[in-house]
């Protein structure tokens, strides 16, 4: 993952669009909470962060770094990201990927990425607070808002709920998605619309030379360095349902 982030007028315009998406998610969460009559997030819980290292788009990490440059939290955030990169997590370093990725290596990487995604986020502090909460990725914002919270979530059941089935959908969700699709298409930076693990992207953008040296040291699991084009996570309930049907189809056929 070689990262170079160019700041241009178009980049700033895309940053403003992402800020608007964040604001729209905040409003959607407030509306859903009022509709249900319960808070969507339980204070001092941190459960979803304990079992999720979020994927994010490059533009999300660039936006976070740009806004955290003069923050007192930035040194700790970068130290945690670096520690996370250096921790093995029992994963492999696939040297053979340099000569061309085989199907076997591709499957192994996919399994390792899925396994790593279910570990604790390095930005969760000892008090179960998110160090980057204000600039958290869309996958974090979407959970329990534009996609249903899973049964392990400690959110109380809302009005008329027997299980957690409520989410923010319809035209409101479509409007958010349209803005997101626009900014991903318009972002001039090559990394902007690509996705990877948020801690990797944060460190790569904030400390590109140190990141490159670390990545080339052969000490970082390949799964942490992968960038992919396209969807970076399950943001929408209909997207989640399609994934479930595809998995069911694989099992049945």
Kinemage of the C-alpha trace (Angstrom):
@kinemage 1
@onewidth
@group {chain A} dominant
@subgroup {mainchain}
@vectorlist {calphas} color= white
{ca unk a 1} P 0.000 0.000 0.000
{ca unk a 2} L 1.848 3.079 -1.217
{ca unk a 3} L 0.063 6.225 -0.082
{ca unk a 4} L 0.330 9.764 -1.363
{ca unk a 5} L -2.490 12.177 -0.569
{ca unk a 6} L -2.846 15.287 -2.713
{ca unk a 7} L -4.850 18.190 -1.307
{ca unk a 8} L -6.699 20.154 -3.973
{ca unk a 9} L -9.885 22.161 -4.239
{ca unk a 10} L -11.675 18.999 -5.331
{ca unk a 11} L -10.259 17.142 -2.311
{ca unk a 12} L -11.590 19.846 -0.012
{ca unk a 13} L -14.961 19.652 -1.740
{ca unk a 14} L -15.017 15.900 -1.128
{ca unk a 15} L -14.043 16.461 2.513
{ca unk a 16} L -17.030 18.805 2.848
{ca unk a 17} L -19.279 16.144 1.308
{ca unk a 18} L -17.969 13.550 3.760
{ca unk a 19} L -18.626 15.969 6.617
{ca unk a 20} L -22.196 16.280 5.343
{ca unk a 21} L -22.517 12.472 5.274
{ca unk a 22} L -21.355 12.365 8.910
{ca unk a 23} L -23.930 15.005 9.837
{ca unk a 24} L -26.644 13.063 7.991
{ca unk a 25} L -25.747 9.907 9.913
{ca unk a 26} L -25.914 11.836 13.208
{ca unk a 27} L -29.361 13.126 12.267
{ca unk a 28} L -30.505 9.649 11.180
{ca unk a 29} L -29.325 8.186 14.498
{ca unk a 30} L -31.187 10.879 16.447
{ca unk a 31} L -34.394 10.295 14.462
{ca unk a 32} L -34.200 6.525 14.901
{ca unk a 33} L -33.530 6.886 18.626
{ca unk a 34} L -36.550 9.184 19.021
{ca unk a 35} L -38.704 6.782 17.006
{ca unk a 36} L -37.695 3.839 19.206
{ca unk a 37} L -37.708 5.761 22.475
{ca unk a 38} L -34.329 4.299 23.519
{ca unk a 39} L -30.673 5.279 23.054
{ca unk a 40} L -28.929 3.520 20.174
{ca unk a 41} L -25.660 3.278 22.077
{ca unk a 42} L -25.297 2.241 25.710
{ca unk a 43} L -22.817 4.343 27.687
{ca unk a 44} L -19.556 2.633 28.750
{ca unk a 45} L -20.343 -0.428 26.618
{ca unk a 46} L -17.735 -0.603 23.860
{ca unk a 47} L -18.870 -4.103 22.855
{ca unk a 48} L -18.952 -3.473 19.102
{ca unk a 49} L -15.439 -1.963 19.266
{ca unk a 50} L -14.132 -5.007 21.144
{ca unk a 51} L -15.013 -7.306 18.260
{ca unk a 52} L -14.493 -5.048 15.233
{ca unk a 53} L -11.495 -3.439 13.560
{ca unk a 54} L -13.269 -1.266 10.983
{ca unk a 55} L -12.620 -1.118 7.268
{ca unk a 56} L -12.764 2.388 5.826
{ca unk a 57} L -12.312 4.311 2.619
{ca unk a 58} L -9.032 6.166 2.162
{ca unk a 59} L -10.827 9.500 2.116
{ca unk a 60} L -12.194 8.779 5.598
{ca unk a 61} L -8.703 8.250 6.979
{ca unk a 62} L -7.376 11.322 5.143
{ca unk a 63} L -10.241 13.402 6.581
{ca unk a 64} L -9.540 12.093 10.092
{ca unk a 65} L -5.795 12.805 9.861
{ca unk a 66} L -6.380 16.294 8.444
{ca unk a 67} L -8.629 17.144 11.387
{ca unk a 68} L -6.390 15.517 14.015
{ca unk a 69} L -3.091 17.128 12.944
{ca unk a 70} L -3.093 19.592 15.836
{ca unk a 71} L -4.923 17.353 18.301
{ca unk a 72} L -3.303 16.275 21.557
{ca unk a 73} L -4.659 12.785 20.844
{ca unk a 74} L -2.758 12.296 17.578
{ca unk a 75} L 0.487 10.887 19.094
{ca unk a 76} L -1.452 8.238 21.035
{ca unk a 77} L -3.629 7.419 18.009
{ca unk a 78} L -0.568 6.924 15.799
{ca unk a 79} L 1.243 4.907 18.474
{ca unk a 80} L -1.763 2.606 18.792
{ca unk a 81} L -2.004 2.239 15.008
{ca unk a 82} L 1.716 1.365 14.785
{ca unk a 83} L 1.451 -1.145 17.649
{ca unk a 84} L -1.535 -2.741 15.920
{ca unk a 85} L 0.386 -3.046 12.659
{ca unk a 86} L 3.343 -4.664 14.418
{ca unk a 87} L 1.252 -7.109 16.440
{ca unk a 88} L 1.155 -10.487 14.683
{ca unk a 89} L -2.419 -11.504 15.607
{ca unk a 90} L -1.324 -14.980 14.532
{ca unk a 91} L -1.482 -13.939 10.863
{ca unk a 92} L 0.859 -14.765 7.981
{ca unk a 93} L 3.240 -12.704 5.900
{ca unk a 94} L 2.580 -13.865 2.355
{ca unk a 95} L 5.868 -13.236 0.563
{ca unk a 96} L 4.550 -15.149 -2.447
{ca unk a 97} L 2.034 -12.367 -3.134
{ca unk a 98} L 4.926 -10.346 -4.618
{ca unk a 99} L 5.209 -12.805 -7.488
{ca unk a 100} L 1.509 -12.955 -8.205
{ca unk a 101} L -1.376 -13.838 -5.922
{ca unk a 102} L -2.517 -17.453 -6.241
{ca unk a 103} L -6.029 -18.672 -5.460
{ca unk a 104} L -4.725 -20.392 -2.337
{ca unk a 105} L -3.033 -17.219 -1.098
{ca unk a 106} L -6.137 -15.172 -1.975
{ca unk a 107} L -8.358 -17.478 0.086
{ca unk a 108} L -5.906 -17.449 2.989
{ca unk a 109} L -5.768 -13.635 2.916
{ca unk a 110} L -9.553 -13.362 2.805
{ca unk a 111} L -9.855 -15.654 5.839
{ca unk a 112} L -7.214 -13.660 7.717
{ca unk a 113} L -8.882 -10.338 6.889
{ca unk a 114} L -12.226 -11.658 8.176
{ca unk a 115} L -10.548 -12.991 11.330
{ca unk a 116} L -8.662 -9.746 11.964
{ca unk a 117} L -11.827 -7.689 11.448
{ca unk a 118} L -13.356 -9.468 14.458
{ca unk a 119} L -10.620 -8.438 16.910
{ca unk a 120} L -10.544 -5.396 19.198
{ca unk a 121} L -10.166 -1.975 17.617
{ca unk a 122} L -6.868 -0.369 18.738
{ca unk a 123} L -8.587 3.005 19.140
{ca unk a 124} L -10.757 1.776 22.045
{ca unk a 125} L -9.149 3.055 25.244
{ca unk a 126} L -9.145 1.494 28.714
{ca unk a 127} L -12.301 3.411 29.647
{ca unk a 128} L -14.147 1.920 26.645
{ca unk a 129} L -14.111 5.250 24.848
{ca unk a 130} L -13.264 5.693 21.173
{ca unk a 131} L -10.222 7.926 20.649
{ca unk a 132} L -11.352 8.839 17.134
{ca unk a 133} L -15.109 8.924 17.789
{ca unk a 134} L -15.726 12.249 16.035
{ca unk a 135} L -13.964 10.957 12.898
{ca unk a 136} L -14.940 7.291 13.139
{ca unk a 137} L -15.512 5.427 9.858
{ca unk a 138} L -18.880 4.961 8.183
{ca unk a 139} L -18.920 1.269 9.089
{ca unk a 140} L -19.040 2.341 12.745
{ca unk a 141} L -21.686 5.002 12.093
{ca unk a 142} L -23.866 2.603 10.093
{ca unk a 143} L -24.078 -0.085 12.780
{ca unk a 144} L -27.543 0.032 14.318
{ca unk a 145} L -28.524 2.993 12.126
{ca unk a 146} L -28.651 2.165 8.406
{ca unk a 147} L -28.166 -1.515 9.177
{ca unk a 148} L -29.740 -3.533 11.976
{ca unk a 149} L -27.702 -4.038 15.140
{ca unk a 150} L -26.968 -7.704 15.799
{ca unk a 151} L -28.468 -9.536 18.771
{ca unk a 152} L -25.356 -9.156 20.930
{ca unk a 153} L -25.748 -5.377 20.871
{ca unk a 154} L -26.787 -4.051 24.296
{ca unk a 155} L -29.194 -1.486 22.891
{ca unk a 156} L -32.546 -1.837 24.662
{ca unk a 157} L -35.515 -2.958 22.610
{ca unk a 158} L -37.486 -0.029 21.282
{ca unk a 159} L -41.220 0.571 20.944
{ca unk a 160} L -43.051 -2.383 19.352
{ca unk a 161} L -39.801 -4.373 18.968
{ca unk a 162} L -39.573 -8.063 19.916
{ca unk a 163} L -36.081 -8.289 18.447
{ca unk a 164} L -33.818 -5.529 17.134
{ca unk a 165} L -35.265 -4.945 13.681
{ca unk a 166} L -35.408 -1.150 13.345
{ca unk a 167} L -33.077 0.795 11.076
{ca unk a 168} L -32.999 4.052 9.135
{ca unk a 169} L -33.864 3.292 5.520
{ca unk a 170} L -35.962 4.575 2.656
{ca unk a 171} L -35.317 7.846 0.858
{ca unk a 172} L -33.241 9.224 3.722
{ca unk a 173} L -30.712 6.392 3.491
{ca unk a 174} L -30.727 6.641 -0.310
{ca unk a 175} L -29.854 10.353 -0.084
{ca unk a 176} L -26.859 9.574 2.162
{ca unk a 177} L -25.716 6.839 -0.211
{ca unk a 178} L -25.988 9.166 -3.222
{ca unk a 179} L -23.689 11.750 -1.606
{ca unk a 180} L -21.223 9.032 -0.616
{ca unk a 181} L -21.205 7.596 -4.150
{ca unk a 182} L -20.585 11.086 -5.544
{ca unk a 183} L -17.622 11.893 -3.319
{ca unk a 184} L -16.008 8.495 -3.926
{ca unk a 185} L -16.295 9.033 -7.669
{ca unk a 186} L -15.013 12.621 -7.508
{ca unk a 187} L -12.127 12.288 -5.033
{ca unk a 188} L -8.956 12.976 -7.067
{ca unk a 189} L -6.681 10.989 -4.764
{ca unk a 190} L -6.160 7.372 -5.906
{ca unk a 191} L -6.449 6.070 -2.365
{ca unk a 192} L -9.703 7.931 -1.676
{ca unk a 193} L -12.150 5.339 -2.972
{ca unk a 194} L -10.047 2.350 -1.956
{ca unk a 195} L -10.669 0.594 1.316
{ca unk a 196} L -8.542 -1.030 3.967
{ca unk a 197} L -8.249 -1.390 7.719
{ca unk a 198} L -8.696 2.006 9.359
{ca unk a 199} L -5.586 1.789 11.619
{ca unk a 200} L -3.419 0.936 8.588
{ca unk a 201} L -4.811 3.837 6.575
{ca unk a 202} L -4.429 6.306 9.459
{ca unk a 203} L -0.751 5.452 9.945
{ca unk a 204} L -0.038 5.281 6.207
{ca unk a 205} L -1.452 8.755 5.603
{ca unk a 206} L -0.100 10.448 8.733
{ca unk a 207} L 3.378 8.863 8.581
{ca unk a 208} L 3.874 7.692 4.964
{ca unk a 209} L 7.641 7.155 5.105
{ca unk a 210} L 7.559 5.334 8.435
{ca unk a 211} L 4.636 3.271 7.198
{ca unk a 212} L 6.449 2.320 3.992
{ca unk a 213} L 9.550 1.303 5.960
{ca unk a 214} L 7.435 -0.757 8.337
{ca unk a 215} L 5.496 -2.398 5.499
{ca unk a 216} L 8.709 -3.334 3.701
{ca unk a 217} L 10.314 -4.737 6.859
{ca unk a 218} L 8.545 -8.073 6.403
{ca unk a 219} L 7.173 -7.862 9.934
{ca unk a 220} L 3.597 -6.783 9.144
{ca unk a 221} L 0.930 -9.322 8.236
{ca unk a 222} L -0.124 -8.895 4.604
{ca unk a 223} L -3.810 -8.831 5.607
{ca unk a 224} L -3.178 -5.464 7.290
{ca unk a 225} L -1.650 -3.944 4.150
{ca unk a 226} L -4.314 -4.883 1.618
{ca unk a 227} L -6.223 -2.166 -0.216
{ca unk a 228} L -9.278 -3.043 -2.254
{ca unk a 229} L -11.450 -1.139 -4.680
{ca unk a 230} L -15.150 -0.871 -4.010
{ca unk a 231} L -17.402 -1.472 -1.008
{ca unk a 232} L -15.496 -1.262 2.259
{ca unk a 233} L -18.099 -2.639 4.613
{ca unk a 234} L -21.754 -3.338 5.151
{ca unk a 235} L -23.327 0.107 5.471
{ca unk a 236} L -26.880 -0.587 4.345
{ca unk a 237} L -29.489 -3.132 5.428
{ca unk a 238} L -30.325 -4.183 1.869
{ca unk a 239} L -26.601 -4.733 1.260
{ca unk a 240} L -26.466 -6.916 4.376
{ca unk a 241} L -29.466 -8.919 3.214
{ca unk a 242} L -27.864 -9.534 -0.189
{ca unk a 243} L -24.721 -10.813 1.510
{ca unk a 244} L -26.779 -13.172 3.653
{ca unk a 245} L -28.656 -14.500 0.632
{ca unk a 246} L -25.384 -15.020 -1.227
{ca unk a 247} L -23.970 -16.952 1.717
{ca unk a 248} L -27.164 -19.032 1.921
{ca unk a 249} L -26.970 -19.733 -1.806
{ca unk a 250} L -23.379 -20.924 -1.380
{ca unk a 251} L -24.432 -23.258 1.417
{ca unk a 252} L -27.442 -24.643 -0.450
{ca unk a 253} L -25.885 -25.083 -3.868
